[in-house]
Amino acid sequence: EPKQPVNLISHWEGKQRKANLFLAIPYNIPNGCAAAYFPETNVLVPLESTAKISNTPTSKSIIITIEAA
């Protein structure tokens, strides 16, 4: 259902991080993908997971699940 309130949960090395109360809005992107704004979802990014060369957080490659809020 469009504009349903949801929570976003990231998963990395057995740890979960949660960003609460976002609105799910459908967009024409590939199945299995999600998009969100930063810094609002920075909490989902594990700081221990960094790119090899730049040493920046892997913000574009995190695994999440979405649950109803």
Summary of the structure (lengths in Angstrom):
residues: 69
radius of gyration: 12.6
end to end distance: 12.8
largest distance: 40.5
contacts: 148
relative contact order: 0.34
helix: 9%
strand: 39%
